């Protein structure tokens, strides 16, 4: 039961991002940058607190991780731009329906 509540809270917070973005006066590029910077800082902090900083060493996969980071950055940039140019409902509906296409 505890994991169900945590998963529900995670899904709600993920969907709430678009609502927050619609109320902020930053551009899509700045929002994407700060979103990814906050996520990276959180990963480092959690790794430090749990004593697993070694897990953040990319090793031979640095190129693949850089590519994935670029794709993730493009994703957030385009999503935030969609929220800015359209509406929260349209951006979220398109985002969630994308795997169906």
N, CA, C and O of each residue as an XYZ file, in Angstrom:
404
protein
N       0.820     -1.201      0.000
C       0.000      0.000      0.000
C       0.862      1.263      0.000
O       0.540      2.253     -0.655
N       1.965      1.204      0.750
C       2.838      2.373      0.839
C       3.414      2.722     -0.521
O       3.510      3.900     -0.867
N       3.802      1.706     -1.308
C       4.377      1.966     -2.632
C       3.329      2.508     -3.596
O       3.654      3.307     -4.474
N       2.089      2.092     -3.446
C       1.015      2.617     -4.290
C       0.828      4.114     -4.057
O       0.648      4.879     -5.005
N       0.872      4.523     -2.803
C       0.734      5.948     -2.482
C       1.924      6.738     -3.010
O       1.764      7.848     -3.519
N       3.121      6.161     -2.887
C       4.320      6.845     -3.386
C       4.265      6.977     -4.904
O       4.624      8.021     -5.449
N       3.821      5.937     -5.584
C       3.711      5.988     -7.039
C       2.656      6.999     -7.471
O       2.847      7.717     -8.453
N       1.553      7.057     -6.747
C       0.520      8.047     -7.045
C       1.020      9.468     -6.846
O       0.728     10.354     -7.650
N       1.771      9.683     -5.781
C       2.336     11.016     -5.533
C       3.355     11.385     -6.606
O       3.411     12.535     -7.043
N       4.153     10.424     -7.027
C       5.125     10.675     -8.085
C       4.435     11.030     -9.397
O       4.850     11.967    -10.078
N       3.396     10.301     -9.756
C       2.651     10.585    -10.990
C       1.978     11.954    -10.918
O       1.957     12.689    -11.905
N       1.435     12.293     -9.766
C       0.792     13.600     -9.615
C       1.809     14.728     -9.729
O       1.535     15.750    -10.359
N       2.976     14.550     -9.124
C       3.999     15.599     -9.213
C       4.521     15.717    -10.640
O       4.847     16.817    -11.088
N       4.605     14.612    -11.351
C       5.078     14.651    -12.734
C       4.071     15.400    -13.605
O       4.466     16.190    -14.462
N       2.795     15.165    -13.398
C       1.775     15.860    -14.167
C       1.609     17.318    -13.761
O       1.136     18.138    -14.548
N       1.997     17.636    -12.538
C       1.852     19.000    -12.031
C       2.910     19.944    -12.599
O       2.777     21.162    -12.478
N       3.953     19.400    -13.215
C       5.031     20.225    -13.774
C       4.477     21.204    -14.802
O       4.866     22.372    -14.815
N       3.582     20.745    -15.655
C       3.029     21.613    -16.701
C       2.240     22.765    -16.103
O       2.275     23.877    -16.630
N       1.535     22.518    -15.022
C       0.767     23.579    -14.369
C       1.718     24.632    -13.799
O       1.465     25.830    -13.919
N       2.797     24.188    -13.188
C       3.785     25.122    -12.656
C       4.444     25.929    -13.770
O       4.646     27.137    -13.638
N       4.776     25.256    -14.861
C       5.440     25.923    -15.990
C       4.539     27.010    -16.575
O       5.023     28.073    -16.962
N       3.244     26.754    -16.640
C       2.317     27.733    -17.199
C       2.249     29.002    -16.345
O       1.912     30.071    -16.854
N       2.563     28.893    -15.063
C       2.461     30.054    -14.179
C       3.783     30.797    -14.004
O       3.821     31.832    -13.339
N       4.861     30.288    -14.586
C       6.180     30.910    -14.456
C       6.478     31.731    -15.699
O       6.075     31.356    -16.800
N       7.169     32.832    -15.538
C       7.444     33.731    -16.655
C       8.825     33.530    -17.283
O       9.350     34.446    -17.915
N       9.410     32.359    -17.119
C      10.699     32.055    -17.749
C      10.463     31.439    -19.119
O       9.397     30.881    -19.381
N      11.452     31.540    -19.985
C      11.363     30.917    -21.293
C      11.562     29.414    -21.196
O      12.011     28.899    -20.172
N      11.226     28.723    -22.260
C      11.324     27.265    -22.277
C      12.762     26.800    -22.095
O      13.008     25.803    -21.417
N      13.718     27.514    -22.696
C      15.121     27.134    -22.567
C      15.613     27.226    -21.134
O      16.294     26.323    -20.649
N      15.271     28.308    -20.458
C      15.678     28.478    -19.059
C      15.007     27.438    -18.168
O      15.640     26.893    -17.264
N      13.733     27.163    -18.418
C      13.027     26.162    -17.624
C      13.638     24.778    -17.809
O      13.826     24.046    -16.837
N      13.948     24.418    -19.047
C      14.559     23.118    -19.306
C      15.920     23.024    -18.628
O      16.247     21.998    -18.030
N      16.716     24.090    -18.717
C      18.034     24.083    -18.074
C      17.903     23.876    -16.574
O      18.577     23.013    -16.011
N      17.041     24.657    -15.912
C      16.911     24.551    -14.463
C      16.290     23.231    -14.045
O      16.621     22.707    -12.982
N      15.406     22.687    -14.850
C      14.802     21.379    -14.560
C      15.879     20.304    -14.558
O      15.931     19.480    -13.645
N      16.735     20.306    -15.568
C      17.788     19.303    -15.659
C      18.892     19.547    -14.633
O      19.450     18.590    -14.098
N      19.216     20.800    -14.348
C      20.238     21.115    -13.347
C      19.775     20.671    -11.959
O      20.564     20.123    -11.190
N      18.506     20.902    -11.635
C      17.960     20.469    -10.350
C      17.988     18.947    -10.244
O      18.320     18.402     -9.192
N      17.641     18.261    -11.332
C      17.656     16.796    -11.326
C      19.074     16.264    -11.123
O      19.276     15.321    -10.358
N      20.054     16.860    -11.800
C      21.443     16.416    -11.653
C      21.948     16.659    -10.236
O      22.619     15.804     -9.659
N      21.628     17.822     -9.674
C      22.046     18.121     -8.306
C      21.396     17.160     -7.311
O      22.029     16.756     -6.336
N      20.155     16.799     -7.547
C      19.468     15.859     -6.668
C      20.123     14.485     -6.730
O      20.293     13.834     -5.699
N      20.494     14.036     -7.934
C      21.179     12.745     -8.064
C      22.497     12.738     -7.301
O      22.813     11.770     -6.609
N      23.261     13.811     -7.425
C      24.543     13.887     -6.724
C      24.320     13.901     -5.214
O      25.035     13.221     -4.478
N      23.349     14.657     -4.753
C      23.057     14.737     -3.323
C      22.637     13.375     -2.763
O      23.112     12.966     -1.704
N      21.760     12.686     -3.461
C      21.313     11.366     -3.008
C      22.483     10.384     -3.011
O      22.610      9.573     -2.093
N      23.336     10.450     -4.030
C      24.498      9.569     -4.080
C      25.455      9.856     -2.923
O      26.022      8.929     -2.345
N      25.635     11.119     -2.588
C      26.494     11.479     -1.453
C      25.908     10.988     -0.134
O      26.619     10.408      0.687
N      24.619     11.218      0.067
C      23.973     10.844      1.325
C      23.971      9.328      1.521
O      24.156      8.846      2.639
N      23.764      8.579      0.445
C      23.707      7.121      0.547
C      25.073      6.458      0.426
O      25.191      5.240      0.558
N      26.107      7.265      0.176
C      27.453      6.701      0.059
C      27.695      5.932     -1.226
O      28.532      5.030     -1.262
N      26.984      6.271     -2.261
C      27.102      5.559     -3.542
C      27.565      6.491     -4.658
O      27.088      6.396     -5.789
N      28.472      7.371     -4.345
C      28.956      8.331     -5.333
C      29.651      7.633     -6.505
O      29.661      8.160     -7.618
N      30.222      6.471     -6.269
C      30.884      5.715     -7.332
C      29.940      5.283     -8.444
O      30.378      5.038     -9.568
N      28.666      5.188     -8.147
C      27.690      4.794     -9.172
C      27.522      5.864    -10.247
O      26.997      5.578    -11.323
N      27.957      7.082     -9.973
C      27.814      8.158    -10.948
C      28.960      8.209    -11.951
O      28.957      9.057    -12.843
N      29.930      7.327    -11.823
C      31.040      7.273    -12.780
C      30.546      6.617    -14.067
O      30.166      5.446    -14.049
N      30.543      7.354    -15.192
C      29.972      6.801    -16.424
C      30.843      5.738    -17.084
O      30.335      4.915    -17.846
N      32.137      5.739    -16.808
C      33.021      4.753    -17.416
C      33.027      4.862    -18.932
O      33.206      5.945    -19.491
N      32.830      3.735    -19.583
C      32.865      3.684    -21.053
C      31.594      4.224    -21.697
O      31.551      4.402    -22.915
N      30.589      4.482    -20.925
C      29.297      4.889    -21.468
C      29.101      6.404    -21.496
O      27.969      6.873    -21.614
N      30.163      7.161    -21.392
C      30.044      8.614    -21.353
C      29.379      9.165    -22.612
O      28.510     10.031    -22.515
N      29.765      8.687    -23.776
C      29.170      9.163    -25.027
C      27.676      8.901    -25.094
O      26.904      9.767    -25.505
N      27.270      7.703    -24.690
C      25.847      7.365    -24.699
C      25.080      8.222    -23.694
O      23.956      8.643    -23.968
N      25.679      8.480    -22.537
C      25.009      9.308    -21.540
C      24.889     10.761    -21.991
O      23.885     11.416    -21.712
N      25.897     11.262    -22.681
C      25.820     12.625    -23.215
C      24.703     12.702    -24.250
O      23.923     13.654    -24.255
N      24.624     11.709    -25.119
C      23.556     11.675    -26.117
C      22.176     11.606    -25.453
O      21.255     12.315    -25.862
N      22.035     10.766    -24.445
C      20.759     10.687    -23.731
C      20.428     11.998    -23.028
O      19.262     12.386    -22.959
N      21.438     12.681    -22.508
C      21.215     13.979    -21.886
C      20.732     15.011    -22.879
O      19.865     15.825    -22.561
N      21.285     14.984    -24.081
C      20.850     15.911    -25.134
C      19.398     15.623    -25.526
O      18.606     16.547    -25.708
N      19.059     14.354    -25.654
C      17.683     13.981    -25.991
C      16.727     14.403    -24.872
O      15.643     14.922    -25.140
N      17.132     14.179    -23.621
C      16.282     14.578    -22.493
C      16.112     16.091    -22.451
O      15.015     16.586    -22.193
N      17.191     16.828    -22.703
C      17.106     18.290    -22.732
C      16.183     18.774    -23.844
O      15.396     19.700    -23.645
N      16.280     18.147    -25.016
C      15.398     18.514    -26.130
C      13.940     18.203    -25.792
O      13.037     18.973    -26.119
N      13.728     17.078    -25.142
C      12.372     16.706    -24.733
C      11.764     17.766    -23.822
O      10.649     18.224    -24.068
N      12.485     18.161    -22.773
C      11.947     19.152    -21.836
C      11.794     20.512    -22.501
O      10.831     21.229    -22.229
N      12.723     20.870    -23.359
C      12.619     22.147    -24.070
C      11.356     22.183    -24.918
O      10.606     23.158    -24.875
N      11.119     21.129    -25.684
C       9.934     21.091    -26.548
C       8.637     21.003    -25.739
O       7.626     21.595    -26.117
N       8.670     20.270    -24.638
C       7.478     20.174    -23.797
C       7.137     21.527    -23.184
O       5.980     21.947    -23.205
N       8.131     22.203    -22.643
C       7.886     23.515    -22.047
C       7.469     24.535    -23.103
O       6.662     25.423    -22.827
N       8.010     24.413    -24.294
C       7.603     25.308    -25.382
C       6.152     25.037    -25.775
O       5.406     25.968    -26.077
N       5.751     23.762    -25.773
C       4.356     23.416    -26.086
C       3.400     23.985    -25.037
O       2.316     24.461    -25.376
N       3.797     23.935    -23.776
C       2.964     24.518    -22.723
C       2.856     26.024    -22.915
O       1.788     26.604    -22.725
N       3.973     26.659    -23.294
C       3.998     28.106    -23.471
C       3.168     28.556    -24.671
O       2.455     29.557    -24.596
N       3.261     27.823    -25.768
C       2.567     28.228    -26.997
C       1.114     27.774    -27.050
O       0.281     28.419    -27.687
N       0.815     26.688    -26.397
C      -0.545     26.165    -26.427
C      -1.179     26.277    -25.055
O      -1.275     27.362    -24.483
N      -1.600     25.159    -24.549
C      -2.181     25.126    -23.214
C      -1.608     23.937    -22.463
O      -1.003     23.041    -23.052
N      -1.808     23.947    -21.166
C      -1.334     22.833    -20.347
C      -2.033     21.549    -20.782
O      -1.389     20.510    -20.927
N      -3.327     21.615    -20.987
C      -4.086     20.421    -21.357
C      -3.610     19.842    -22.685
O      -3.437     18.630    -22.808
N      -3.402     20.690    -23.662
C      -2.951     20.213    -24.968
C      -1.555     19.602    -24.885
O      -1.309     18.544    -25.465
N      -0.644     20.251    -24.177
C       0.724     19.742    -24.058
C       0.756     18.401    -23.329
O       1.448     17.476    -23.754
N       0.010     18.298    -22.237
C       0.011     17.055    -21.464
C      -0.671     15.937    -22.244
O      -0.177     14.810    -22.250
N      -1.783     16.218    -22.897
C      -2.469     15.208    -23.692
C      -1.568     14.693    -24.823
O      -1.490     13.488    -25.059
N      -0.900     15.600    -25.509
C       0.016     15.202    -26.585
C       1.168     14.381    -26.030
O       1.572     13.382    -26.625
N       1.690     14.800    -24.898
C       2.820     14.122    -24.268
C       2.449     12.685    -23.881
O       3.208     11.753    -24.144
N       1.292     12.514    -23.265
C       0.866     11.189    -22.830
C       0.384     10.319    -23.989
O       0.458      9.093    -23.911
N      -0.103     10.930    -25.046
C      -0.596     10.151    -26.190
C       0.503      9.793    -27.178
O       0.272      8.980    -28.073
N       1.671     10.364    -27.048
C       2.756     10.137    -28.008
C       3.109      8.660    -28.186
O       3.356      8.250    -29.320
N       3.147      7.837    -27.135
C       3.466      6.421    -27.348
C       2.413      5.668    -28.164
O       2.690      4.587    -28.682
N       1.215      6.229    -28.282
C       0.159      5.557    -29.029
C       0.294      5.728    -30.536
O      -0.286      4.963    -31.306
N       1.056      6.725    -30.954
C       1.155      7.037    -32.372
C       2.118      6.125    -33.082
O       2.317      6.257    -34.290
